[in-house]
Amino acid sequence: MGMTDPVSDMLTRIRNAQLVRKSHVDIPASKLKMSIGKILVEEGYVEEIVAPETDKGERYFKIKLKYFNNNSVIEEITRISKPGRRHFVSKDEIPRVYQGMGISILSTSKGVISGKQAYKLGVGGEVLCTLF
């Protein structure tokens, strides 16, 4: 049986890698996960993304994790919209994470963008995850 929620898998891999202080984590590549990764880089939660490599027919990309004073920069990362229960919001309902200290990542008609960008562009969409 295949994986039902690849985004959740990606977030769990990041969470687990940070718990054991890994320098990077390998994630099976997909356009959606790559664009979530790019937002994490833009917002300063991870160091960088290393382009996909093919390993035994499967494509992976590396996310270099970021630490500050020996603590991981990402304190909490939560999946919001799940395959069994999608969570859509209008532009006025975009969640503010910890009074703007964190970010939400949305899948919109303008692509996968952060909650702040979605608000600026005036678009709503599916809330993929929140983190701070």
Secondary structure, 3 states (H helix, E strand, C coil): CCCCCHHHHHHHHHHHHHHCCCCEEEEECCHHHHHHHHHHHHCCCEEEEEEEEEECCEEEEEEEECEECCEECCCCEEECCECCECCEECHHHCCCCHHHCCEEEEEECCEEEEHHHHHHHCCCEEEEEEEC
